[in-house]
Amino acid sequence: MHSFKLHKPLLSILAIFSLPTLIQAQPAGLVVNEVSQGSTAAREFAELVVVGPPCSTVDIRGWILDDNNGDFIDCAGPNTGALPGTGIAPGHVRFKFDPIWQNVPVGTIILVYAFDPGDPGAQAEIGGLTPDYTDSNCDRLRVVPLNASNTFMEMDAAIPFGAASGCCPNGSNGNPNYTGAVYVPLNNQAFSGVTGKLGLRNEGDAFQVRNASANFFHGLSYGTTSTGGCVPQPLFDGGLYGLQFAASGPNLTYQFRNTLTDDYTTVANFGSFTASTTQSPGLPNNCDNAQWIGSLRRPPESIFQTSGAACAPNPMAASLAICVGQTISLTLPNTNACSSNSFAWSFSGSGSVVVQGSSTNSTVTIQATGAGTVNAQITATILNSLLYTQGGCSGPQFPQSLTYIFHWSYPRGLRPFPR
């Protein structure tokens, strides 16, 4: 029990969040966490992580996925870097303007992968994962095949495209742009294969993500070009952040490993590895990567989530009066299908309450036994235990918690107890 005393003349109930001591702002979008050639043939996939302020959701409708479009070749001349022999597969893929992509929680992993039912050589090796476009099982993973069964994405078959000839410094008349794209449903080789729009050239290519305005957000390149007759040969430059890897060839995967820091714009935090032994579709790439993904995540209840903003106070609109002897139930507001792993209630103030039943669920029932003020606080926690296990971690775990506080008081002149 806790005691409470009269607080203020107006009857009120407020609900507020307690915030982490430090919230690191970062731009909202999709980061390339891994790109894999697969062990053989065209068994390619890419793993994206949704980034942004903690507690926020990100609208990725219209975001573009592509291989090299020419922007990963630095030509100083008046034309473009869309040269032959630089891995430019005509066309690109994007997320449709569908509601399932409108509010994707930060920390979500999106696995996009090749899967042509009629071509075993164009089927990414993703273990026992099956399509899940909406995170239906609340594991913060969306599994997205780039084939005709996917009606939530679309492709353009023509642009960008590379030119038949051209060298640096003048460049070529190839088209690296996305203006004028005509979108059609995906086919079974939308990622890789003969008609693949994202097909990764073994000798050298790129993989990138662009926002709905076709502005570059994140990507990397690898290997070398093979532009015939050009002296010197043009070079891949890693795009805006210089994420370029010398290693190339089949059976390679490129991973964000958080080697030094969590900065996904620094090449030293990435590495290239043998795909058949190291690729990790839908999983963190190592423990450091798991900790980074875990640091992005917060309890998934809707009351904690915002659109594009960090965790912030969110007052309740309703008012509540409670008298001594009265019993009420308090529930953490949530309209989402997913919920936290654990809950803990605590009470403070100058009055007293008695908990009836459990105080470890998202709902608690209490009875007021003394007049005054009271704060009923619920702490919701996600354990990130799956990330911890998948990342092969052995040190301290990295749960994330948020609190929500119910506050009420009695007005002056009201006797909140029986005569």
Order of alpha helices (4+ residues) and beta strands (2+ residues): beta-beta-beta-beta-beta-beta-beta-beta-beta-beta-beta-beta-beta-beta-beta-beta-alpha-alpha-beta-beta-beta-beta-beta-beta-alpha-beta
